[in-house]
Amino acid sequence: MSAQLYERIPNNVNLSEDKRLQRALEQWLPNYLDWWREMGPDGFQEKDVYLRTAVSVQPDGWANFDYVKMPDYRWGIFLKPAAPGATVGFGDNYGQPVYQEVPGEFRNSLRRIIVTQGDTEPASVEQQRELGKTCPSLYDLRNLFQVNVEEGRHLWAMVYLLHKYFGRDGREEAEALLERRSGNPDKPRILEAFNQPCDDWLNFYCFTMFTDRDGKYQLAALAESGFEPLARTCQFMLTEEAHHLFVGETGVGRIVKRTGEMMKASEDGDVRSLGGIPLDILQKHINFWFSYSLDLFGGELSSNSADFFAAGLKGRYKEADQYTEHLVRDDVFNLTVVEDGRLAQREVPMRNALNEVLRGEYVRDCERAMTRWNKYLADAGVEERLYLPSTRFHRHVGEYAGHSFDVRGDMIAPEEFEQRRAGWLPTIEDREYVRSLMHPVTEPGKIANWIAPPAQGIKGLPFEFEYVRL
């Protein structure tokens, strides 16, 4: 597992020993770079950015920090080292040796899992390609680009699996990952949240807070997979993903903190006169991105989740650490469903409810962040608080799709929802106001008025450091 850092494609999978695979990936590389130049950060391709680059999978010293132009970034393929004697950790094949090749009966399911995960990675780069032009600081600009290049590396992680384990089908799927476009009416990305516009920094922070956090839980479930190459790939991806979540959670938190300061400074509590983002607009963006991100987990009742678990392909969050029983054959789950126009409780097989189990872990994580944000308001002496809406609010997938609920989760008529929509979800006017604040601040040590500075810089460097050389 020694890293081959000076190959055309850096890797720790001994790529040079598999010439056919190496040639296939080296043929894919120019297409990837063409996609990056077309759809990557617009206007910054030739700028030096202080980025971290994966050079190892060891806990200490796994990344190198230095200036690099993004098209020259050393995207690579890194898998966490294999555990000797590893066995399938859950499902019907519990205790059997892990799969080193794709079992024929699981081929389509595995390909679907890998393609769906892989499609999210370039999608977010496309959604965010214009954001650099309105950065609130060089620190934030660098963090945006760090997220972007690592989403690109995560695309490489999935493409490696497709090329190595799925033959011609995998190569075709890898090409298609570069052909779809976020928001394109003819060739959109697979999941709807990745077709939503992310054209200002409030949306970006909410996206990295809520949508990337879904990615954390999906990757964590796949990191338990009995298909060992997928598990080892996702285990290392989670190491990089932690920074993306940090960017989102602290980004929203810094806006909340600055808004709280402005509310106390304003005579009437209206921060618009001071150029701030009001709490009601913040809340609407939370409602929007939280609800769309909930959909990414899939339906509350899912035969696919049951099949994936039974096959040992996708486990629960921290399956090995949090659970002692890994078969889940007879367990049940109490699910709130819609029956005859009203909410009712139904007992369902646990395996069919595993999407909802994973979603519950996600919601608790989001609640933790919400508590931190509200502490900023309390510290500023502001009485108002932010909240997470009900998991039934504004859903487009699963049991609650096609029905209307308020933010508390109470069922309401569709007409009432439309009447109250502007109080719950961002309006055109809200979005235009936020955009009106998006003026670039590119002098080292300076920051936009609507967001607080970070508590500390990158890798021990000060906030005043020139993170991007413009």
N, C-alpha and C positions, 0 to 999 in steps of 0.2 A: 504493500500500500504506500510505497514511497512516491512522493509527488514528482511528476515529470513537468517541471515548470517552464522549461525552455522549448518544449514542443510547440508546433503551430497552434494546437489546442491544449492548453495546460490541463493536466488530469492526474488522478491517482488510481486509475483503473487499468494501467498497463496498456494503454491504447495502441502503442507502437507494436505490440505483439499480435494485434488483430488487424492486419493490413486492409482487409475488405471493409471493416467497420471504420477504420481510420480514413480511408479514401472517401467513403460515403459522407462522413461528417465534414471532411475538408471540402467536399463539393457543396455541402449545405452552408458552410461558413460565408462565402461571398453573398449568397442570397440573404443571409441574416444581416450582414453589414449593409446591404442595399436597403433592407427594411429599416434598419436603425437610422440610417442617414435620412430616409424619407419620413419616418414616423417618430424618431427619437426627439429629444429636446430641441426645439426650433431656435436657431440663432446662437447656439452655444457649442457647436460641435468642435470648434477649433480653440476653445478656451481651456486653460489649465485649471483643473478642479482637484482639490485635496480629498482624494478618495481612498477608501480601504479596498484592498483586493485580496481575495482568498488565496492563500499559498499553501495551506495545510489543513488537516482536520483535527489536529491536536488541540486540546483545550487552551493551552498557553501558546501565544504567538501564531495563531492560525491566520492572521491577516497582516498585510503590509499597508502602511499609510504613506501616501506620497502624491505629488501632483501628477495628473495624467489627463490627456485629452480623451474624451469619452469614446470616440471611434477606435482608439488604441487600447482601450481597457482589455485586460487579459481575462476574458470570459473563459471559464473552464468547467471541468466535470469533476466533482468531488463527492465521494461517498464515505460515510463514516466506516471505520474498520469493522469487518465481520466479527461476530461473536462466535467462538468455536462451539460446536454442538448445539447451535440454536434450533429451537423447535417452534412450531406454530403455537401461538399463545392463546388462541380462542377458537370457538366454533367447532364444527363437526370433526375436524382433523386436529383437534387440540392434542399437543404432545408429539405429533409426527414431525420429522425433519422439515425445516423450512424449504420452500420451493426455490431452487436456483434457476430453473427455467419456467416458462409459462405453461401451467397445466392446460391441456387442450380444452377441457370443459370450461375453463375460466377465461379463455383467451379474449372473448368479446367484452366481458365485464372489466377485465383489467385494462384493455385498450381504452374503453370508455372512461374509466377513472383517470387514466394518465392524460388523455387528450383534453378532458374537461379541466383538469388542473393546469395543464400546459397552456390552454387558451386564455386563462386569466392573466398570465404573466405579461405577454405583449400588449394585452388590452389596456392594462393600467398605464403603461408607458404612453400609449396613444391618447388616452384620456387626458394626460397631464402634459402633453408636449408643448403647450403654449404658456405654461405657468411661469417659466423662468423670466419672462418679460415683465412680470409684475411682482417680483420677489420682495418681501418685507425686509430682508437683510441678506448679507452674503452667507451668514450661518444657515439660514433657511434655504437659500438657493443651493448650497452644497448638500444639504440633507435631501432635498428633492432629487438631485442628480444621483446621490448614493442609492436612494430607493429605486430609481430608474435602472441603473446599471445592474443592481442585484435582481430586479425582476427579469432583466435579460439573462442573467446567469441561471435563474430558476427555469427559464424557458429551455436553456441548454440542458439542464438536468433532466427534464421530461423528454426532450428530443433524443438524448442519449439512450434512454430506455426504449423509445419507439424504434430507433434504428437497430439497436442490438438485439431486441427480443421479438420484434414483430415483422421482420422481413420487409417485403415490398409494401404491404399495408402500412407498416410503420413509417416508411419513407414518404409515402403519399400523405399520411396524416401530418408529418413534420412539415411538408411543403404547405399544406392547407393552413397550418398555424401562422404562416407568414402572409397568407392571402386574405384572411378575414380582417375586418377593420371595425374598431369600436364605433357604434352608432351608424354604421353603413346600412342603408335600407335593403340592399341586395345581398351583402355578405356580412351580417353583423356577428359580433362575438356570441358565444354559446349562451352565456348567462346574462340576464337582463341588467343586473347591477353594473356590468362592465360595458354597457352601451349608454349609460347615463352620462351627461356632460359633467366634467370636473374642471371648470374653467375659471375658478377663483380659489384663493388660498383657504377660505373657510370650507369650501367643498373638499379641497385636498386634505385638510386636516381631519375632517369627518370621514372621508374615504379611508385614510390610513388608520384611523381609530376603529371604525366599525367594519368596513369591508375587508381590510387586511387582517383584522382580528378573526373574522370567519376563516381566512386562510390559515391562521395559526391552528385552529381547531381541526380543520380538514387535514392539514399536514400531520398534526399530532395523531389523528386516528389512522392515517396511512403509515405513520412511523411504527405502528404496531403490526403492520402487515406480515403475513406469512410468506409473501413473495419478497424474499430478502433484499434483492436489489432496490426495490421500491422503498422498503423500510429504511435502508441505509441512506438512500438519497434524501428522503424527507427528514431524517434525523439531522443531517447537516444543514438542510435548507432552514430548519427552525432556528439554527444559530444565527443566520443572517436576518431572518424574519423579525427577530426581537427588536432590531433597530427600527424597522418600519412601524411597529406598534408604538415604540417610544416616540417617534416623530409625530404620530397622530394624537396620542394621549397628551403629550406635553404641549403640542400645538394648540389643541382646543383649550387645554388648561391655561395657557398663556393668554389666549383671547379672553377667557372668562375672568382671569385675574385683572387684566387691563380694563375690561368693562366694569368690574366691581369698583376699581379705583375711580373711574370716570363718573360712575353713578354717585359716589360720595362727594366728588368734586363739583358736580352739577347741582344747581339750586333746586331743580325740579326732578332730578334723577334721569333726565332724558339725555342720553349720551350722543345723540345725533349731532347736536350743536358743537360737540367737542371732537367729532370725527371718529366715534366709536361704533361698535357693533352692538345693538340693543339685545337684551336677553331674549326677547320674544323671537327675534330672527335666529339667534343661536338655537333656541328650543325647536323651532321649525326645521332647521337643518339636522338636528339630532333625530327628530321624528322621521325625517325622510330617509337618511342613510341607515339608521337602525332598522327600520322596517324592510327596506330593500335587502339589507344584509341578512336578515332573518330568513328571507326566501331562499338564500343560497344553500341552506342546509337541506332543502327538499321538503317534501310533504311529511306531515306528522305521522301518517301511516304509510309505510313504504315496504313493498315486497323486495325492492332492490336492496334496501338496507339489511333486510333479513338474509337475503341471498349472499351479500358481500360478507356478512358476519359468519354465516354458516361455512362459507368457503375459506375463511381465514384471511380474507383480503383486506378488510377494513374493520378495525376494532373500535372500542370506546376510547374516550380521552383518558390517557394514562392507564390503559387496560391492565398492564402488568403490575403497576404500583397501587392502584386504587381498589382493585377488585380481587377477591379470593376465589370466586366462582366464575368460570370462563366459558361455560357451555350455554347458559341462558336458554335452556330448552323449555322450561316450565314456568319461568317468571312471567308476571303480567305487569302492565302499566296502566294507570288510570289517566285517561285522556279526555280533555274537554272537547267535544265535537258539536257540530250544528245538526240538530235533528228536528224536523217539522218546524223550522223557523225559529228555534230557540236553542239555547245552550244546554247541553246535557253531558253527563259523565258516562264514559264507556270503558270497560275493561278490555284491553287488547293484549295480544302476545308481545312480550318485551322486545323480541327480535324485530318485530314490525314497527316498533316505536323508537328505534335507536337514533334516527334523525332528531327526534324530539329530546332524547337524552343528551345528545351532543349540543343541541341548541340551548338546553338548560345550563350547561357548563359555560357556554358563551355569554348568556345573559348575566350570570353571576359575576363574570369577569367585567362586563360593562358596568354593572352596578357598583363595583369597587372603584372604577374610574370616576363614576358620577359622584360618589362620596368625596373623593379628593377635590373635584371641581367645586362642589358646593362649599367645601371648607375655605376655598379662596374667597367666596362671596361672604361667608361668615366672618372671616378675618378682616374683610373690608368694611364690615358693619352693615352689609346689605341683607335685608330680610328675605328677598325672593330666592327661590331655589329652582334648579333645573331638575328634570326627571326623565326617566325612560318611559315611553308609552307602553301600553299593553302589547304583548306579543301577537295579539289578534288585530291590532290597528294597521290599516293600509297594507294588507297582505295580498299578494298576487299568486302565491303558490300554496297548495295544501288545503287543509280543512276550512280555512277562513277566507280563501279566495272566493270572489263572487258575492261576498256578504259585506255589509258595512258595519263598522264598529267605531266608537269614539276612542279617545286616547286612554280611557280607563278600561276599555275592553267590553263595554256594554253594547249590545246590538242595537243599531238604529236603522231608520229607513235610508235608502240611498239618497233620497231628496234632502234629508237632513245633513247627511255627510257633505253633499255638494254645497249646501248653504254655509257650512262651518269649515269647509276645506281651507279657506284663506287664513283661518286662525290656527291651523294645525300644520300646514305644509307651506314651504316657501312660495310666495307669489312672484310674478314677474317684477313687481315693484320692489320686493325684498331683494331679489337677485340683482336688479339694476343698482340699488343702493349699495350693496356689498361691492359690486364691480366699481362703483364710483370711488371707493376707498383704495382700490388696487393700483397704487402708484409705486414704481420700483424704487427701492432704496439700496444703493450699491456701494456706498462709501463704507469702508471698514469701520466697525464699531457703532454704526448708526442703525436705527430700526424704525419701521413704520409706527405711526401713532396708535394704531388700533390693536396692537399686540404687545405684550410685555416681553422683555429680553429673557433669554434662557438663564437658568440657574448657573450653568457652566458651559464652557465650549466643548469642542471635540478633542478627545484623546489628550486631555490636560491642557489644551491650548486656550488662550483667552478668547472671549467673544470678539475682541477687536482684531483677531487674526484675519489675514486676507485669504479666506477659504476658497474663493474663486478669483482668478486673475483676469480682470476685464480690461 
